[in-house]
Amino acid sequence: MIGKVYEINDPKNEPVLECVAEEDKKRQKVADDRLISFVERIERLNEEKKGINDDIAAVFAEAKSVGYDVKAIRECIKLRKMNQADRDEQDYIIDTYRLALGI
């Protein structure tokens, strides 16, 4: 097994130790360093994302302060992400539901 110290008997029946624990520790250190690197990168990106989200919220607040409807802006942003066929399908479905509900 890796990470264990094995006992091997030599011809004189004296125990000889074969140690693989050191190599296992080196592998573990590399794995630990890599994991730490991934976690630190993710944490930095989350901080950047938080900053960007704060900036976006500030823009929405500014738009609201001059009289724009933030809910409508969000809907427009969502629609701009969609392709024309998806927008048309969504409009068709909504129109169908409105008709069925009498609104």
Number of C-alpha atoms within 10 A of each C-alpha: 7 11 12 12 13 15 12 12 11 10 7 6 8 10 12 11 12 11 14 14 15 13 12 14 12 11 12 12 12 12 12 12 12 12 12 12 12 12 12 12 12 12 12 12 12 12 12 12 12 12 12 12 12 12 12 12 12 12 13 17 14 13 14 14 11 8 9 13 12 16 11 10 14 12 10 11 11 11 14 11 10 11 9 11 9 12 15 12 11 13 12 12 12 12 13 12 12 11 10 9 8 7 7
